Amino acid sequence: MAHKGEVQAIITTVIPLPAEEEKELKETLQEIIGQGKKVKLEQKVDPSILGGLVVEFERKVFDMSIRTRAKQMERWHMLVSERYTPFSSRIRDLVTCGMHMNGFQVICDMKSKLRDKTP
């Protein structure tokens, strides 16, 4: 539970974040939230997300998990393959390639997405 002047951010990953990545993530969130509040991180481990991470704070959810990306790609694949059947195998290759992401790249992607969302 966050106290007055604090923002609780819940970070869900497959394995606990290494200290350096946790520090970098906390600094990034602090930049986004601003100096008036202090970020309080809570880590959760959930193997069902398959990889990547999910960040929740201030009623915002940034889901950059492999599970969610795979579901998005699957829906996109189904939509495109209904219209463009000859390209189905190429799309399947792209979906597979897109699922091979490491945790650090996901954090970098999250930084740019979070910065793009700030007013």
Biotite code that builds the C-alpha atoms (Angstrom):
import biotite.structure as struc

atoms = struc.array([
    struc.Atom([0.000, 0.000, 0.000], chain_id="A", res_id=1, res_name="MET", atom_name="CA", element="C"),
    struc.Atom([1.416, 3.363, -1.027], chain_id="A", res_id=2, res_name="ALA", atom_name="CA", element="C"),
    struc.Atom([1.355, 6.250, 1.428], chain_id="A", res_id=3, res_name="HIS", atom_name="CA", element="C"),
    struc.Atom([0.674, 9.912, 0.700], chain_id="A", res_id=4, res_name="LYS", atom_name="CA", element="C"),
    struc.Atom([3.204, 11.203, -1.791], chain_id="A", res_id=5, res_name="GLY", atom_name="CA", element="C"),
    struc.Atom([4.023, 7.700, -3.038], chain_id="A", res_id=6, res_name="GLU", atom_name="CA", element="C"),
    struc.Atom([3.001, 5.921, -6.207], chain_id="A", res_id=7, res_name="VAL", atom_name="CA", element="C"),
    struc.Atom([2.976, 2.154, -6.030], chain_id="A", res_id=8, res_name="GLN", atom_name="CA", element="C"),
    struc.Atom([4.122, 0.452, -9.213], chain_id="A", res_id=9, res_name="ALA", atom_name="CA", element="C"),
    struc.Atom([3.609, -3.287, -9.555], chain_id="A", res_id=10, res_name="ILE", atom_name="CA", element="C"),
    struc.Atom([6.081, -5.005, -11.867], chain_id="A", res_id=11, res_name="ILE", atom_name="CA", element="C"),
    struc.Atom([5.250, -8.537, -13.010], chain_id="A", res_id=12, res_name="THR", atom_name="CA", element="C"),
    struc.Atom([7.979, -10.674, -14.564], chain_id="A", res_id=13, res_name="THR", atom_name="CA", element="C"),
    struc.Atom([8.736, -14.371, -15.070], chain_id="A", res_id=14, res_name="VAL", atom_name="CA", element="C"),
    struc.Atom([11.770, -14.174, -12.783], chain_id="A", res_id=15, res_name="ILE", atom_name="CA", element="C"),
    struc.Atom([12.750, -11.446, -10.305], chain_id="A", res_id=16, res_name="PRO", atom_name="CA", element="C"),
    struc.Atom([14.409, -8.456, -11.962], chain_id="A", res_id=17, res_name="LEU", atom_name="CA", element="C"),
    struc.Atom([18.142, -8.105, -11.328], chain_id="A", res_id=18, res_name="PRO", atom_name="CA", element="C"),
    struc.Atom([18.947, -5.160, -9.046], chain_id="A", res_id=19, res_name="ALA", atom_name="CA", element="C"),
    struc.Atom([20.373, -3.031, -11.888], chain_id="A", res_id=20, res_name="GLU", atom_name="CA", element="C"),
    struc.Atom([17.277, -3.471, -14.080], chain_id="A", res_id=21, res_name="GLU", atom_name="CA", element="C"),
    struc.Atom([14.987, -2.780, -11.106], chain_id="A", res_id=22, res_name="GLU", atom_name="CA", element="C"),
    struc.Atom([16.934, 0.423, -10.391], chain_id="A", res_id=23, res_name="LYS", atom_name="CA", element="C"),
    struc.Atom([16.736, 1.522, -14.050], chain_id="A", res_id=24, res_name="GLU", atom_name="CA", element="C"),
    struc.Atom([13.013, 0.797, -14.198], chain_id="A", res_id=25, res_name="LEU", atom_name="CA", element="C"),
    struc.Atom([12.380, 2.715, -10.963], chain_id="A", res_id=26, res_name="LYS", atom_name="CA", element="C"),
    struc.Atom([14.332, 5.714, -12.304], chain_id="A", res_id=27, res_name="GLU", atom_name="CA", element="C"),
    struc.Atom([12.351, 5.645, -15.549], chain_id="A", res_id=28, res_name="THR", atom_name="CA", element="C"),
    struc.Atom([9.040, 5.526, -13.696], chain_id="A", res_id=29, res_name="LEU", atom_name="CA", element="C"),
    struc.Atom([10.213, 8.345, -11.411], chain_id="A", res_id=30, res_name="GLN", atom_name="CA", element="C"),
    struc.Atom([10.941, 10.513, -14.479], chain_id="A", res_id=31, res_name="GLU", atom_name="CA", element="C"),
    struc.Atom([7.464, 9.803, -15.844], chain_id="A", res_id=32, res_name="ILE", atom_name="CA", element="C"),
    struc.Atom([5.587, 10.336, -12.586], chain_id="A", res_id=33, res_name="ILE", atom_name="CA", element="C"),
    struc.Atom([7.541, 13.469, -11.675], chain_id="A", res_id=34, res_name="GLY", atom_name="CA", element="C"),
    struc.Atom([9.410, 14.753, -8.662], chain_id="A", res_id=35, res_name="GLN", atom_name="CA", element="C"),
    struc.Atom([6.315, 15.442, -6.534], chain_id="A", res_id=36, res_name="GLY", atom_name="CA", element="C"),
    struc.Atom([5.823, 11.751, -5.767], chain_id="A", res_id=37, res_name="LYS", atom_name="CA", element="C"),
    struc.Atom([8.086, 8.863, -4.856], chain_id="A", res_id=38, res_name="LYS", atom_name="CA", element="C"),
    struc.Atom([7.885, 5.550, -6.726], chain_id="A", res_id=39, res_name="VAL", atom_name="CA", element="C"),
    struc.Atom([7.494, 2.448, -4.589], chain_id="A", res_id=40, res_name="LYS", atom_name="CA", element="C"),
    struc.Atom([8.148, -0.760, -6.575], chain_id="A", res_id=41, res_name="LEU", atom_name="CA", element="C"),
    struc.Atom([6.548, -4.092, -5.845], chain_id="A", res_id=42, res_name="GLU", atom_name="CA", element="C"),
    struc.Atom([7.742, -7.092, -7.839], chain_id="A", res_id=43, res_name="GLN", atom_name="CA", element="C"),
    struc.Atom([5.520, -10.047, -8.666], chain_id="A", res_id=44, res_name="LYS", atom_name="CA", element="C"),
    struc.Atom([6.652, -13.251, -10.321], chain_id="A", res_id=45, res_name="VAL", atom_name="CA", element="C"),
    struc.Atom([4.190, -14.871, -12.716], chain_id="A", res_id=46, res_name="ASP", atom_name="CA", element="C"),
    struc.Atom([5.530, -17.575, -15.073], chain_id="A", res_id=47, res_name="PRO", atom_name="CA", element="C"),
    struc.Atom([2.304, -17.505, -17.092], chain_id="A", res_id=48, res_name="SER", atom_name="CA", element="C"),
    struc.Atom([3.321, -14.222, -18.795], chain_id="A", res_id=49, res_name="ILE", atom_name="CA", element="C"),
    struc.Atom([6.084, -16.241, -20.554], chain_id="A", res_id=50, res_name="LEU", atom_name="CA", element="C"),
    struc.Atom([8.542, -13.322, -20.654], chain_id="A", res_id=51, res_name="GLY", atom_name="CA", element="C"),
    struc.Atom([8.706, -9.555, -20.847], chain_id="A", res_id=52, res_name="GLY", atom_name="CA", element="C"),
    struc.Atom([6.989, -7.582, -18.135], chain_id="A", res_id=53, res_name="LEU", atom_name="CA", element="C"),
    struc.Atom([3.775, -5.913, -17.027], chain_id="A", res_id=54, res_name="VAL", atom_name="CA", element="C"),
    struc.Atom([3.901, -2.528, -15.287], chain_id="A", res_id=55, res_name="VAL", atom_name="CA", element="C"),
    struc.Atom([0.906, -1.197, -13.359], chain_id="A", res_id=56, res_name="GLU", atom_name="CA", element="C"),
    struc.Atom([0.729, 2.235, -11.705], chain_id="A", res_id=57, res_name="PHE", atom_name="CA", element="C"),
    struc.Atom([-1.786, 5.051, -11.267], chain_id="A", res_id=58, res_name="GLU", atom_name="CA", element="C"),
    struc.Atom([-4.587, 3.064, -12.910], chain_id="A", res_id=59, res_name="ARG", atom_name="CA", element="C"),
    struc.Atom([-2.380, 2.446, -15.970], chain_id="A", res_id=60, res_name="LYS", atom_name="CA", element="C"),
    struc.Atom([-1.273, -0.941, -17.239], chain_id="A", res_id=61, res_name="VAL", atom_name="CA", element="C"),
    struc.Atom([1.580, -1.392, -19.693], chain_id="A", res_id=62, res_name="PHE", atom_name="CA", element="C"),
    struc.Atom([1.493, -5.040, -20.692], chain_id="A", res_id=63, res_name="ASP", atom_name="CA", element="C"),
    struc.Atom([4.629, -5.949, -22.586], chain_id="A", res_id=64, res_name="MET", atom_name="CA", element="C"),
    struc.Atom([4.462, -9.639, -21.788], chain_id="A", res_id=65, res_name="SER", atom_name="CA", element="C"),
    struc.Atom([5.233, -12.307, -24.348], chain_id="A", res_id=66, res_name="ILE", atom_name="CA", element="C"),
    struc.Atom([1.846, -13.878, -23.580], chain_id="A", res_id=67, res_name="ARG", atom_name="CA", element="C"),
    struc.Atom([-0.013, -10.703, -24.573], chain_id="A", res_id=68, res_name="THR", atom_name="CA", element="C"),
    struc.Atom([2.172, -10.047, -27.609], chain_id="A", res_id=69, res_name="ARG", atom_name="CA", element="C"),
    struc.Atom([1.640, -13.632, -28.790], chain_id="A", res_id=70, res_name="ALA", atom_name="CA", element="C"),
    struc.Atom([-2.132, -13.242, -28.416], chain_id="A", res_id=71, res_name="LYS", atom_name="CA", element="C"),
    struc.Atom([-2.034, -9.964, -30.353], chain_id="A", res_id=72, res_name="GLN", atom_name="CA", element="C"),
    struc.Atom([0.048, -11.536, -33.112], chain_id="A", res_id=73, res_name="MET", atom_name="CA", element="C"),
    struc.Atom([-2.261, -14.545, -33.236], chain_id="A", res_id=74, res_name="GLU", atom_name="CA", element="C"),
    struc.Atom([-5.316, -12.294, -33.669], chain_id="A", res_id=75, res_name="ARG", atom_name="CA", element="C"),
    struc.Atom([-3.500, -10.279, -36.328], chain_id="A", res_id=76, res_name="TRP", atom_name="CA", element="C"),
    struc.Atom([-2.396, -13.471, -38.084], chain_id="A", res_id=77, res_name="HIS", atom_name="CA", element="C"),
    struc.Atom([-5.968, -14.781, -38.146], chain_id="A", res_id=78, res_name="MET", atom_name="CA", element="C"),
    struc.Atom([-7.269, -11.484, -39.528], chain_id="A", res_id=79, res_name="LEU", atom_name="CA", element="C"),
    struc.Atom([-4.593, -11.206, -42.216], chain_id="A", res_id=80, res_name="VAL", atom_name="CA", element="C"),
    struc.Atom([-4.647, -14.882, -43.191], chain_id="A", res_id=81, res_name="SER", atom_name="CA", element="C"),
    struc.Atom([-8.399, -14.672, -43.840], chain_id="A", res_id=82, res_name="GLU", atom_name="CA", element="C"),
    struc.Atom([-7.693, -11.946, -46.389], chain_id="A", res_id=83, res_name="ARG", atom_name="CA", element="C"),
    struc.Atom([-4.242, -12.905, -47.678], chain_id="A", res_id=84, res_name="TYR", atom_name="CA", element="C"),
    struc.Atom([-3.945, -16.682, -47.525], chain_id="A", res_id=85, res_name="THR", atom_name="CA", element="C"),
    struc.Atom([-0.755, -16.921, -49.689], chain_id="A", res_id=86, res_name="PRO", atom_name="CA", element="C"),
    struc.Atom([1.177, -14.899, -47.095], chain_id="A", res_id=87, res_name="PHE", atom_name="CA", element="C"),
    struc.Atom([0.222, -17.078, -44.111], chain_id="A", res_id=88, res_name="SER", atom_name="CA", element="C"),
    struc.Atom([3.572, -18.846, -43.800], chain_id="A", res_id=89, res_name="SER", atom_name="CA", element="C"),
    struc.Atom([5.503, -15.549, -43.899], chain_id="A", res_id=90, res_name="ARG", atom_name="CA", element="C"),
    struc.Atom([3.237, -14.102, -41.196], chain_id="A", res_id=91, res_name="ILE", atom_name="CA", element="C"),
    struc.Atom([3.775, -17.206, -39.053], chain_id="A", res_id=92, res_name="ARG", atom_name="CA", element="C"),
    struc.Atom([7.540, -16.640, -39.382], chain_id="A", res_id=93, res_name="ASP", atom_name="CA", element="C"),
    struc.Atom([7.138, -13.014, -38.253], chain_id="A", res_id=94, res_name="LEU", atom_name="CA", element="C"),
    struc.Atom([5.043, -14.059, -35.257], chain_id="A", res_id=95, res_name="VAL", atom_name="CA", element="C"),
    struc.Atom([7.668, -16.596, -34.201], chain_id="A", res_id=96, res_name="THR", atom_name="CA", element="C"),
    struc.Atom([10.466, -14.067, -34.674], chain_id="A", res_id=97, res_name="CYS", atom_name="CA", element="C"),
    struc.Atom([8.561, -11.445, -32.658], chain_id="A", res_id=98, res_name="GLY", atom_name="CA", element="C"),
    struc.Atom([8.304, -13.803, -29.698], chain_id="A", res_id=99, res_name="MET", atom_name="CA", element="C"),
    struc.Atom([12.098, -14.033, -29.269], chain_id="A", res_id=100, res_name="HIS", atom_name="CA", element="C"),
    struc.Atom([12.632, -10.964, -27.084], chain_id="A", res_id=101, res_name="MET", atom_name="CA", element="C"),
    struc.Atom([14.875, -10.587, -24.085], chain_id="A", res_id=102, res_name="ASN", atom_name="CA", element="C"),
    struc.Atom([13.941, -8.771, -20.895], chain_id="A", res_id=103, res_name="GLY", atom_name="CA", element="C"),
    struc.Atom([16.286, -5.835, -21.407], chain_id="A", res_id=104, res_name="PHE", atom_name="CA", element="C"),
    struc.Atom([14.830, -5.015, -24.811], chain_id="A", res_id=105, res_name="GLN", atom_name="CA", element="C"),
    struc.Atom([11.340, -5.091, -23.322], chain_id="A", res_id=106, res_name="VAL", atom_name="CA", element="C"),
    struc.Atom([12.397, -2.580, -20.662], chain_id="A", res_id=107, res_name="ILE", atom_name="CA", element="C"),
    struc.Atom([13.844, -0.310, -23.365], chain_id="A", res_id=108, res_name="CYS", atom_name="CA", element="C"),
    struc.Atom([10.595, -0.604, -25.351], chain_id="A", res_id=109, res_name="ASP", atom_name="CA", element="C"),
    struc.Atom([8.637, 0.176, -22.193], chain_id="A", res_id=110, res_name="MET", atom_name="CA", element="C"),
    struc.Atom([10.703, 3.315, -21.576], chain_id="A", res_id=111, res_name="LYS", atom_name="CA", element="C"),
    struc.Atom([9.876, 4.731, -24.984], chain_id="A", res_id=112, res_name="SER", atom_name="CA", element="C"),
    struc.Atom([6.193, 3.772, -24.694], chain_id="A", res_id=113, res_name="LYS", atom_name="CA", element="C"),
    struc.Atom([5.886, 5.338, -21.253], chain_id="A", res_id=114, res_name="LEU", atom_name="CA", element="C"),
    struc.Atom([7.648, 8.524, -22.361], chain_id="A", res_id=115, res_name="ARG", atom_name="CA", element="C"),
    struc.Atom([5.372, 8.766, -25.413], chain_id="A", res_id=116, res_name="ASP", atom_name="CA", element="C"),
    struc.Atom([2.309, 8.597, -23.119], chain_id="A", res_id=117, res_name="LYS", atom_name="CA", element="C"),
    struc.Atom([3.304, 11.483, -20.859], chain_id="A", res_id=118, res_name="THR", atom_name="CA", element="C"),
    struc.Atom([1.714, 14.874, -21.572], chain_id="A", res_id=119, res_name="PRO", atom_name="CA", element="C"),
])
